[in-house]
Structure formats: C-alpha cells, structure tokens
Amino acid sequence: MVGMRHGDPYSDFGETDQTGADDIDALVRATSPGTGGGRAGPHSGTRPAPAARTVPFDVVTGVAETPVGFLFCAMTESGLAACSFAPEEDLVERLERAVSPNIGPHDAHLEAVRREIDAYFAGRLSSFTVPLDLRLTGDFARVVLRSLLDVPYGATITLGGLGARIGRPNARRAIASTLAENPLCLFLPCHRVVADDYPAELGPYSGGARAKRGLLDLEAAHAAE
C-alpha cells in the first residue's frame, strides 16, 4: 500500500485496521476481470491491444480547469491514468514509476477527458465513458476504487459502509489511505465517501472541503431533477 501524503488527509476516518494478507488475494480475484465477479469494460484496468502511437509520449499530460479547482490529467494509450487535485510533481513521480518516464504535455489528446469533465459540471453527465488505466493503483486499491462505481450519482456512503461492501469492515485505515491516494478523482468518485455523521461533517477529501461540498451539492441537485 502506498503511504499517505500531504498530511494524511483521511486520518480522521479512524485508525482501526486489521486487514492482514489472509484473504486479500481471494478478494482481488473475486473482483478482477475474467472471474465473473468484477466490473469489466472500460474501468477494468485491462489494456487493449497495442495500436500505432498517436502522440509523442508514453504519457501525455495537461490540466482541466473546473469550478472546484484544477485537475492534473494524464493519459496513456490504454486510458486515463490520472485526474487529480494532487500536485503535478507528485503525480508525475508516480507515473514515472508505474508507467514510463517518457511524459510530456499534449493538450489535444486530453480533449475527450475535458469534454466529459465539462459535461459533468454542467449537470449533463452522471457517468463517465473515458477508459481508465489503473496502473497507479495496487491490487487492494483497485478493489476499493472499483467499488466506488457502485455508489450511485447523487448518493453517498460512509467509510464503514464501503468496507462492508467489499467484505473488509475492519480495514478503515487501509481504505482511507486508498481514497487519499486515488489517482482518478471524479472518474472513481471518492468524494461520495463521507463521514459517519454526514451531513454534519463531510469527511476529508484530497481536493479539500470546498471541492467535496461542491461535488456533492452538484450531484444532489441534478440527481433530483
């Protein structure tokens, strides 16, 4: 599990963690493509057949401006690998380790991502279709982050509820760490994970309280239409 950064923004979800390694392998198998228990398709993290290169880098990067802040985006030939409020240098370091050091800007290649983000903030899009490349996540993180796709647009879930959903009710600390390191904000909607006493408290978010409130309010308003 990748360590927490930026002051452990999710640490106030609680410290209980009894994950161990006893059944994580089984859990990953049960939620992986090809086993009958997982979410396949564009969000599966599988790589398509190699195609002719259309950009001069293994990873192309750019920034998407949104009403709640700037998102650093990175696309590979397999899909969107990063869309995050985290500092660019942190994401680039992770991309260099997990994908390739051949990274550079290429705005045109990110236009499809920006169109979907713009449509989301305009209330016209409730689920994304851009394929995702999950190489910045480990096996346990993929289980956690994929489960976020089952939290409906406009809905929320507590950290305990998320743990119960994936069969890891005592893994609060490991799940919180995964949420803090989520490389695909919006597309894997960790903003929908809220504090136990929500709406009195939002719970932490890597983009900050203002961004989290903005996203939850946006979805609540348009889900009610």
C-alpha positions, 0 to 999 in steps of 0.5 A: 500500500502506498503511504499517505501524503500531504498530511494524511488527509483521511486520518480522521476516518479512524485508525482501526485496521486489521486487514492482514494478507489472509484473504486479500488475494481471494478478494482481488480475484473475486473482483478482477476481470475474467472471474465473473465477479468484477466490473469489466469494460472500460474501468477494468484496468485491462489494456487493449491491444497495442495500436500505432502511437498517436502522440509523442509520449508514453504519457501525455499530460495537461490540466482541466480547469473546473469550478472546484479547482484544477485537475492534473490529467494524464493519459496513456494509450490504454486510458486515463491514468490520472485526474487529480487535485494532487500536485503535478510533481507528485503525480508525475513521480508516480507515473514515472514509476508505474508507467514510463518516464517518457511524459510530456504535455499534449493538450489535444489528446486530453480533449475527450477527458475535458469534454466529459469533465465539462459535461459533468459540471454542467449537470449533463453527465452522471457517468463517465465513458473515458477508459481508465488505466489503473496502473497507479493503483495496487491490487487492494486499491483497485478493489476499493476504487472499483467499488466506488462505481457502485455508489450511485450519482447523487448518493453517498456512503460512509467509510464503514459502509464501503468496507462492508461492501467489499467484505473488509469492515475492519480495514478503515485505515487501509481504505482511507489511505486508498481514497487519499491516494486515488489517482482518478478523482471524479472518474472513481468518485471518492468524494461520495465517501463521507463521514459517519455523521454526514451531513454534519461533517463531510469527511476529508477529501484530497481536493479539500472541503470546498471541492467535496461540498461542491461535488456533492451539492452538484450531484444532489441537485441534478440527481433530483431533477 
